[in-house]
């Protein structure tokens, strides 16, 4: 029953030995990392080949990896978010949780949830929020400009419609003030 659960669970799962080497992983892990499970076998969680970035785009250090932390600290490390950079430079965003396995010769169980879609939605929401802020700013600026422009237009119309030349200085001063 555990083998079936391991294979069909939608989260990527890898198990390490007490040295951090991976003796097994499931198909979801293979899909997330785009590397055949057979190539993961024996690979170390301390390996420099893992290409993981933080949500801010900077490289994540090996000591920040959830599996490494759980193995070193001997405690559960939950929901560390990062981006897996694949060979084609595509990024799969994951949330990783790792927990020590309290059995001799075992290290940690690592689970990876693909959160790429969630990250894309958050980025889109942030973009929309910024656009809304820019729209509000533009509306405020337009309002602040509209009032003096209307004053200038009104003064210019008064000058055009003025039959006698009295008050031209006053109207001209108003145009300069509004401008």
C-alpha positions in Angstrom: 0.0 0.0 0.0 2.9 2.4 0.7 4.4 1.7 -2.7 1.1 2.5 -4.4 0.8 5.7 -2.4 4.4 6.6 -3.1 3.9 6.2 -6.9 0.5 7.8 -7.3 0.7 10.7 -4.8 0.6 14.0 -6.8 3.6 15.5 -4.9 7.1 14.7 -6.0 8.7 12.5 -3.3 12.4 11.6 -2.8 13.9 9.6 0.0 17.5 10.1 1.1 19.9 8.0 3.1 21.6 9.5 6.1 24.4 10.9 3.9 21.9 12.8 1.7 22.0 10.4 -1.3 18.8 9.6 -3.1 18.0 5.9 -3.3 14.4 6.4 -4.6 12.0 9.0 -5.9 8.5 8.9 -7.5 7.2 9.8 -11.0 5.9 13.2 -9.8 9.4 14.0 -8.7 10.7 13.0 -12.1 8.1 15.2 -13.8 8.9 18.3 -11.6 12.6 18.0 -12.2 12.3 16.7 -15.8 15.0 14.1 -15.0 14.4 10.4 -15.1 14.2 8.8 -11.6 17.1 6.5 -12.5 19.3 9.6 -12.9 18.3 10.8 -9.5 19.3 7.5 -7.8 22.6 8.1 -6.0 22.5 11.9 -6.6 23.1 13.8 -3.4 21.0 16.6 -2.1 24.3 18.4 -1.6 25.1 18.2 -5.3 26.1 21.4 -7.0 24.1 20.4 -10.1 20.7 21.3 -8.5 19.7 24.6 -10.1 17.4 26.2 -7.6 16.5 29.9 -7.3 14.7 31.8 -4.6 11.4 33.5 -5.5 13.3 36.8 -5.9 15.3 35.1 -8.7 18.7 34.8 -6.8 20.4 31.4 -6.6 19.5 29.4 -3.5 22.5 28.1 -1.6 22.7 24.4 -0.9 22.3 25.1 2.9 18.9 26.7 2.2 17.5 23.6 0.5 14.7 22.0 2.7 16.2 18.5 2.4 19.6 19.7 3.5 18.2 21.7 6.4 16.0 18.8 7.6 18.9 16.4 7.4 21.3 18.8 9.2 18.8 20.1 11.8 17.0 16.8 12.3 13.6 18.5 12.2 10.8 19.1 9.7 11.4 22.0 7.3 8.1 23.2 5.7 7.2 24.9 2.5 10.5 26.3 1.2 9.6 27.9 -2.1 12.0 28.0 -5.0 12.3 27.6 -8.7 13.8 24.6 -10.4 15.7 25.7 -13.5 15.5 22.9 -16.1 17.9 22.3 -19.0 15.8 24.3 -21.4 15.9 27.2 -18.8 12.2 26.7 -18.0 11.4 27.2 -14.4 9.1 25.0 -12.3 8.2 26.7 -9.0 8.0 24.3 -6.1 7.1 24.3 -2.4 9.3 21.8 -0.6 8.8 20.2 2.7 11.4 17.8 4.2 11.2 15.6 7.3 13.7 13.3 9.0 12.9 9.6 8.7 13.5 8.0 12.1 14.9 4.7 10.7 18.5 3.5 10.7 20.4 4.4 7.5 17.6 6.7 6.3 17.9 10.5 6.0 14.9 12.5 5.0 11.7 12.3 3.0 11.4 15.3 0.7 8.1 16.4 -1.0 7.8 18.9 -3.8 4.5 20.5 -4.8 4.4 22.2 -8.2 3.2 25.8 -7.5 4.1 27.2 -10.9 0.5 28.1 -11.7 0.1 29.7 -8.2 3.2 31.8 -8.7 2.0 32.9 -12.2 -1.4 34.0 -10.7 0.4 35.9 -7.9 2.6 37.6 -10.5 -0.5 38.5 -12.6 -2.3 39.8 -9.5 0.7 42.0 -8.6 0.9 43.3 -12.2 -2.8 44.1 -12.2 -2.5 45.9 -8.8 0.4 48.0 -10.2 -1.7 48.8 -13.3 -4.6 49.9 -11.1 -2.2 52.1 -9.1 -0.9 53.7 -12.2 -4.5 54.3 -13.4 -5.3 56.0 -10.2 -2.2 58.1 -10.4 -3.0 59.1 -14.0 -6.6 60.0 -13.0 -5.3 62.2 -10.2 -2.8 63.9 -12.4 -5.4 64.5 -15.1 -7.7 66.1 -12.5 -5.0 68.3 -11.2 -4.1 69.5 -14.8 -7.7 69.8 -15.9 -8.6 72.6 -13.5 -5.9 75.1 -14.6 -6.4 74.2 -18.2 -10.1 74.9 -18.0 -9.2 78.3 -16.4 -6.8 79.1 -19.3 -9.5 78.1 -21.8 -12.1 80.3 -20.1 -9.8 83.3 -20.0 -8.8 82.8 -23.6 -12.5 82.7 -24.6 -13.1 85.9 -22.6 -10.3 87.6 -24.5 -11.8 86.5 -27.8 -15.2 87.7 -26.9 -14.1 91.0 -25.4 -15.2 93.9 -27.5 -13.5 96.6 -25.7 -9.8 96.5 -24.6 -10.4 97.2 -20.9 -9.5 94.4 -18.5 -7.1 92.7 -21.0 -4.2 92.9 -18.5 -6.4 91.4 -15.8 -7.4 88.5 -18.0 -3.8 88.0 -19.3 -2.6 87.8 -15.6 -5.3 85.2 -14.9 -4.0 83.1 -17.9 -0.4 83.4 -16.7 -1.5 82.4 -13.1 -3.5 79.4 -14.3 -0.6 78.3 -16.6 
